[in-house]
Each structure stands twice: as C-alpha cells, then as structure tokens.
Amino acid sequence: MDFRDSQEERDFRIQFRSWLAEHAAREPIPVGPDSRAAFLFAWHRQLYTAGYVGLSFPVDSGGRGLPATYEAIFNDELGAAGAPSGPAFGHIANAIRLYGTEEQRRQHLPGLLASEVRWCQGFSEPGAGSDLANLSTRAEAVESSGVVTSYRITGQKIWTSEAIWSDWCLLLARTEPGSRRHHGISVFLVPMRTPGIDCRAIVTASGTREFAEVFFDDAEVDAANLLGKPGQGWVIAMSLLGYERGPADIGWVSRFARTLRILEDEGRAGTLRRESTLRASLAKAYVDLRALQVQVQRTLTSRKDGSTPGPEGSIDKLLMTRTDQSLHRAMMDLRGAAALLDDGLDLDLYFWSRAQSIFGGTSQIQRDIVAQRVLKLPRAGK
Ligand SMILES: Cc1cc2nc3c(=O)[nH]c(=O)nc-3n(C[C@H](O)[C@H](O)[C@H](O)COP(=O)(O)OP(=O)(O)OC[C@H]3O[C@@H](n4cnc5c(N)ncnc54)[C@H](O)[C@@H]3O)c2cc1C
C-alpha cells in the first residue's frame, strides 16, 4: 500500500490539523480520576460534533462511510499533536452494528457515537481473565407461556473499565445451564442502573478509579436486550476483540514518535541524565518504534478493503506493548527524579505502559495466539 496521502486524504488531514490547532485543549489532561473522565468525555463529544467520530463507520449506522485510512489519518494527527485520543468504543459499536437487531442499532448507536451514552465491557471475572471461557456469571431465562420474556443475571465481573461512569454494559453471561467453556454463552446489553447491580470502584496504584468490580444479584433485563442469538456469545466476543486493534494504533505510533522527539530535544539541551546505558535504551525505543510503525502500516493495508480483523492483530498488540514499555521506561530513567516530581503525567504514562501487557489479552496469551493461529504451530505438549 502506498502510504502517501491522496489529494482527498491530504485535504482531510489539513482540515483536521487546523481544526485541532484551534480546538484541542492547551492544558494537560487533568490527573484527578473523575475530572479526567469528564474531560475526556467532553473532548469526545466535541470531536463528534465536529464530524470526526465514526469516520469509517457505515452511513446507515451513523458514520461517514469513509475508508479506514481516514480513521488512521485522524488518529495520526491526534497523536502527532499530542492531543487526547479519540473515543475507544469501536469494538462495542461494531458488535451492536454486526449482531444487533434494527431496533438495537437504532436505540444504541447514535448515543454511543456521540459519546452521550457511556458503555463498559463486562467480560473478565475473578476466575476468568486470560481463560475467558471459564466465566460463570449466569443469565437465567424467565418464561411466560413458553416465551422468554427476560433474563435474571447473577455473578461478578472485575476490571471493568469506566464502569462507574457507564450507562450500559456489554455483558457476557452463561445462558445454558450446565454448559462448559465457550458453549452456552450469550451477550447482553445491560443498563447499569438495573436493580441488583452493584458497581464498586477499584482504586489503582496511580490513584485512578477507572476500574470497578460489578456484582449482579438477580438483576433482571428484558429479553430484547439479548445481542445476537442465545449461545452466540463466544463468536460475538471473539469478533469484537479483533476490533480493539486497527487504525487507532497508528495514533499511538505518532504519539510515541512525538515523545521520542521531545526526549531527543531534551537530550540535546542537556537536561537528561547522561549515562551510556540510557543512551542505548533510547536507541532501543527508537528501533522498537520503527518496527511497530511498519507492522501497523502492514495491518492497515490488509484492512483497507474492509475485511474483518484476524489473529494477526496479536502481533500489533505485542509490538505496541514492547514499544510503549521500552519508551516510557527510558523516559523515566532519562528524566530521573524530575519524572517523579513533576505534575504526575510521566508516572501516569509509565503506569499505563505497564498495563499494556495485561489488558485486551496479556502478552503471554498474544504469543499463544500468534504461535497457534498465525504460525499454525502445534499446541505445547502435543
Ligand atoms: C487497563 C486494563 C483495562 C481492562 N479493562 C477491562 C474491561 O473493560 N473489561 C474486562 O472485562 N476486562 C478488562 N480488563 C481485564 C483484562 O482483560 C484481564 O486482566 C486480562 O485478560 C488478564 O486476566 P487476569 O487479570 O485474570 O490474569 P490471569 O488470566 O489470571 O493471568 C495471570 C498471569 O498468568 C498468565 N497466563 C494465564 N494463562 C496463561 C496461559 N494459558 N499461558 C501462558 N500464560 C498464561 C498471564 O499472561 C498473566 O501473566 C482490563 C485490564 C487492564 C489492565
């Protein structure tokens, strides 16, 4: 694929760049947990109002129907400008678009795209993280005259990002009594204000409340809130996890490149610690970034025709993690005490890089996926 912009793409890039120069906040993102969340939601609404959300989403689902390259340019410019990222709900929006009824699409997609209605993803449980198929939250069908009218949900989710600020949850629960592993699981669209749901914030090491434990105690949702067919949950979950990666990754490439440039400038100005091992760590971050960039461009090429993302996304996730962690570790080492004594932003970035190897599937699990599903290697021990 030729990564030079076409005339139309260039026009879009210039237009968005000048919009950003005028509208992107000058002040840093607030560090306080609630003010940070409020700041980001307001930013996402601003992007939506200006027409920059859902660029590659189909027109009949509320998007602009543009090729994925526009999404990539949007993210590239956000990262290069050091502006906050765009909304990361693509996987939930795609699940509703692909598996929802007409009624569900009409009810949920407009508010989701506009960042007016907030969603969280209720997959992980205390006994089901990497091994998601071990989930035990159950949704019991309630019937009237042989017709399922509602489901009663009981169980516990954990590490649910942004749950305390969310209006809805995309939930995985077992609908087939006695079913095991990936069989008998369904997806529900659950209003978070449903009686029987108790959402308790988890305060992280960096002081944020971005996670919660969510308890379900006979929480009853209407049968119309089932997404897809009963028992189709595993297929839906796997297809939406693929959408967690994609054109947004190019934004991280330009964001990391910007940080690296700033560190280089600081090095030249003599404000960084000077040790030969630290020089090498900066060089490593540079090499990691170049490898990531090539891989992300390769993935984008394969997505250009709109094809569904496959297991190759695990390679991007691994390289993304490696780059994020090597770069922000180098940043902490090079800035030394200054990184701890400033406004907390360096530490925030460093903590986030550590989480990269856990969320969306740990690095060990990604390596397993690459080995088995991309390289078709046999399972260990067989
Ligand atoms: C920032 C962040 C945001 C998150 N947001 C959400 C969210 O919104 N919704 C949600 O549902 N979840 C969310 N999670 C949870 C995340 O999906 C899980 O933490 C992740 O899947 C790992 O599960 P676990 O924590 O139970 O660890 P475990 O699965 O218990 O793993 C523990 C360790 O064992 C290793 N391991 C496990 N199995 C294997 C294996 N087969 N082979 C090799 N090594 C293995 C793992 O790699 C890991 O190092 C989030 C997590 C983070 C950090």
The ligand as a MOL file (V3000), in Angstrom:
LIG
                    3D

  0  0  0     0  0            999 V3000
M  V30 BEGIN CTAB
M  V30 COUNTS 53 58 0 0 0
M  V30 BEGIN ATOM
M  V30 1 C -6.0270 -1.3480 31.9640 0
M  V30 2 C -6.9350 -2.5510 31.9370 0
M  V30 3 C -8.2310 -2.4310 31.4740 0
M  V30 4 C -9.0970 -3.5360 31.4830 0
M  V30 5 N -10.4000 -3.3530 31.0770 0
M  V30 6 C -11.2420 -4.4010 31.0840 0
M  V30 7 C -12.6100 -4.2180 30.7130 0
M  V30 8 O -13.0470 -3.1010 30.4070 0
M  V30 9 N -13.4360 -5.2810 30.7230 0
M  V30 10 C -12.9940 -6.5320 31.0620 0
M  V30 11 O -13.7890 -7.4590 31.0030 0
M  V30 12 N -11.7090 -6.7400 31.4700 0
M  V30 13 C -10.8300 -5.7010 31.4880 0
M  V30 14 N -9.5280 -5.8790 31.9000 0
M  V30 15 C -9.1210 -7.1960 32.3860 0
M  V30 16 C -8.1750 -7.9290 31.4330 0
M  V30 17 O -8.8580 -8.3660 30.2930 0
M  V30 18 C -7.5700 -9.0970 32.2340 0
M  V30 19 O -6.7950 -8.5360 33.2790 0
M  V30 20 C -6.6940 -9.9630 31.3640 0
M  V30 21 O -7.4620 -10.6870 30.4430 0
M  V30 22 C -5.8630 -10.9510 32.2130 0
M  V30 23 O -6.6830 -11.6790 33.0660 0
M  V30 24 P -6.3540 -11.8040 34.6250 0
M  V30 25 O -6.1000 -10.4320 35.1540 0
M  V30 26 O -7.4270 -12.6080 35.2390 0
M  V30 27 O -4.9630 -12.5680 34.7050 0
M  V30 28 P -4.7680 -14.1410 34.5830 0
M  V30 29 O -5.5380 -14.6550 33.4150 0
M  V30 30 O -5.0150 -14.7620 35.9140 0
M  V30 31 O -3.2310 -14.2380 34.2270 0
M  V30 32 C -2.2010 -14.1190 35.2230 0
M  V30 33 C -0.8640 -14.3600 34.5310 0
M  V30 34 O -0.8120 -15.7070 34.0140 0
M  V30 35 C -0.5320 -15.6930 32.6160 0
M  V30 36 N -1.2890 -16.7430 31.9330 0
M  V30 37 C -2.6000 -17.0360 32.1070 0
M  V30 38 N -2.9550 -18.0390 31.2710 0
M  V30 39 C -1.8570 -18.3730 30.5510 0
M  V30 40 C -1.5920 -19.3270 29.5320 0
M  V30 41 N -2.5310 -20.1480 29.0600 0
M  V30 42 N -0.3420 -19.3840 29.0140 0
M  V30 43 C 0.6340 -18.5490 29.4600 0
M  V30 44 N 0.4450 -17.6290 30.4430 0
M  V30 45 C -0.7820 -17.5350 30.9820 0
M  V30 46 C -0.9830 -14.3280 32.1390 0
M  V30 47 O -0.3080 -13.9310 30.9540 0
M  V30 48 C -0.6370 -13.4490 33.3260 0
M  V30 49 O 0.7180 -13.0770 33.2800 0
M  V30 50 C -8.6370 -4.8020 31.9320 0
M  V30 51 C -7.3250 -4.9310 32.4090 0
M  V30 52 C -6.4790 -3.8270 32.4240 0
M  V30 53 C -5.0790 -3.9780 32.9590 0
M  V30 END ATOM
M  V30 BEGIN BOND
M  V30 1 1 1 2
M  V30 2 1 2 3
M  V30 3 2 2 52
M  V30 4 2 3 4
M  V30 5 1 4 5
M  V30 6 1 4 50
M  V30 7 2 5 6
M  V30 8 1 6 7
M  V30 9 1 6 13
M  V30 10 2 7 8
M  V30 11 1 7 9
M  V30 12 1 9 10
M  V30 13 2 10 11
M  V30 14 1 10 12
M  V30 15 2 12 13
M  V30 16 1 13 14
M  V30 17 1 14 15
M  V30 18 1 14 50
M  V30 19 1 15 16
M  V30 20 1 16 17
M  V30 21 1 16 18
M  V30 22 1 18 19
M  V30 23 1 18 20
M  V30 24 1 20 21
M  V30 25 1 20 22
M  V30 26 1 22 23
M  V30 27 1 23 24
M  V30 28 2 24 25
M  V30 29 1 24 26
M  V30 30 1 24 27
M  V30 31 1 27 28
M  V30 32 2 28 29
M  V30 33 1 28 30
M  V30 34 1 28 31
M  V30 35 1 31 32
M  V30 36 1 32 33
M  V30 37 1 33 34
M  V30 38 1 33 48
M  V30 39 1 34 35
M  V30 40 1 35 36
M  V30 41 1 35 46
M  V30 42 1 36 37
M  V30 43 1 36 45
M  V30 44 2 37 38
M  V30 45 1 38 39
M  V30 46 1 39 40
M  V30 47 2 39 45
M  V30 48 1 40 41
M  V30 49 2 40 42
M  V30 50 1 42 43
M  V30 51 2 43 44
M  V30 52 1 44 45
M  V30 53 1 46 47
M  V30 54 1 46 48
M  V30 55 1 48 49
M  V30 56 2 50 51
M  V30 57 1 51 52
M  V30 58 1 52 53
M  V30 END BOND
M  V30 END CTAB
M  END
